[in-house]
């Protein structure tokens, strides 16, 4: 990304986030946990409150005024967020988040394997020995659903390994993806390493063998200019709460021909045409995947978040966070006893995960919290990746639109004090 990308006034941005004004243990809050969940600007909070106090009603049902207004706002939100990610409204399925979206795909493929769905669903049916491919760096939400699908169908789960520097081994990918590969599922950006993965190369390998591509976009939609159509993947999933939006809402975005052919997963009200005591007919996509009561206020809040990010400009957002990420990593490299995970010279977002020699990640997190710095500790729902690096846990700092240079420096100063505080010597032992 060019350093000439448009910038925004981070001081003005911070004024839109009321939570940032508080102190923690007597120190100003430094929030570096946006990779887990982002803070919400006032415009998002106001959008939900306005709906709930002015137009709250169930959508797609009822003939009264509030029902009509709620439906219009809900579908306007679909159009807004789908446009933000470079998709058409008919390619956009509301879900409760990325985990639900990825499970939807895996279970829909399972239903196709069981012979459910329209005749076109047969293209997704799996046979024993068919292959599902993931990467070694996947979040559990883009790993366990495929493990379960393999167990239910007799398919084989394979993975693309990660190199020592955190990048995917594309040479190995050429042999991992074979003529039996039916699905290639991978993250756009690693939630641990912050590295942007080579989408075009993986899509090309999958297309050569006719495999479906499924993208975990949780860490890219909030931080990069995202264009679903241009990426060329078949399906993508993301969550609202990581992109300044509410909890409990996200989306599955898919090519129309793929969504039309996939059978539904959850069934019930609002996604049917005709129903008898013996059988039911289903609406076309995306409604056939939206059974039951929808997250209406959350969807409207997510649309407000998309408008907020769009007004900032995603090129500027990416440049701001990329630069802060570089500042974090350069600072961490200078601290004795700190090991960066995925220390590659690669395109990345503002995430840095690290291990402090001789001090458990949880102790590091508590030390930082005592100084007002909020970070993530643990395996970040990526245990296989941590095992790859010989760790059970790490510390992760992640930036957002409201993060400042000064906050990064406060964080680095705090990390530098960890080993002396715990009395850890140069060899990692207690002094």
C-alpha positions, 0 to 999 in steps of 0.5 A: 500500500502506498504511503500516499494513501489519504489520511484522516484526523485520528484526534477527531476520530477518537472523539467519536468513541466515548469509551476511549475517555476512561481510565484503567487502574489510574492510567488512560485506556490504551485499547489494543484488542480490536482484533478480538472486538472493536470499539463502537463509534457514537453513530453506530450506537445511535443507529441502533437506538434510533431504530429501537425507539422509532421503528422497532418491528419484525421484518418481512411480516406484518402489514402495519407501518412499523413493519414496513419501515423496519423492513425497508431499513433492514434491506437498506442495511443489506444494500449498504454493507454489501456495497461496502464489501463489493457485492450485490444485495442478492449475494449477501446473507445476514448471519450472527457472525463469521462463525455462523457463516462458515458453519452454514457453508459446511453444513450446506455442503453436508446437506448436499452430500446427503442428497438434500436441495435442488438438483444443482446442489449435487455439484457440492456433494462429497464422496469418501476420499474427497479433500477439504483444504485449509491452512495451518494458520486458520482460526478455529471457526475456519477449521473445526467446521471442516473437521466436522464435515470431513467426519460426517462425509468421509472426506479428508482434511488437509492443510497448507503449512506455514513457513517459519516467517509466518507466510504460507508455503505456496510451493507446498500448496501446489501439492496439497491441492489436488484433483480430489480437492473440493473446498479450499478454505483460508483466511484473508489475513491471519488473526494472529500474524496480521499477514495478508495471505496471497488470495489470488494465488490460492484462488488460481490453484483452487480453480485449476481443480474446480474447488470451491473457495471460502474466505475468512475475511474477519481481519480484512473487511475492517482493515483493508479496501475489500472487493469481493468481486475482484478477489474472485473467491466463491464465498466470504465470511465476516463479523460486524463486531470486528468492524466497529459494528454491533455484536451478533451480526455478520454476513456470508457473501457468495457468488449468486450461482453458488448461493442458488445451488447450495441447499439451506442449513437452518430452516423454519419461518421466513425462508419458505414459499409453500409448506405442508405437513410433509414438505416445504419449498424454499425462497431463493438466496439470500432469504433461504439462508435467513430462517427465523427472526433476524438481527434487525437493529444489529444490521442497521448498526452495521450499516452505520459502521460501514458508512463510518468506515467508508467516510474515513476511506479504507485506503487511509484506514489501512495505511494508518493501521499498517504504519502503526503495525510497523511501529509496533513490530520495530519496537518489539524487535528492539526489546530483549527477550521478545520473539515476534510471531510471523516476522515476515517482510510481507503485506500486513495489517496492524497486528503484532503477536509475540512471546516474552521469554520466561514470562507467561502470556497471561502474566504479560497481559495482566502486567500491561492491563495494570498500566491501562493497556488492553491486549489479547492473551492466549492462543487466539482461537488458533491452537495449531498455529501456536503449536507450529511455533512451539507455543501454547499462548502469545500476546497480541496487540491490534490497532484500529482507526482510533489508535495513535502513535503515542499509544503504541509507544506507551505499549512498547514502554510497558512491554520493555518493563515486563522482564525486569518486573518479573525478575527474568534474566538474560537466559530466561530464568528468574534472577 
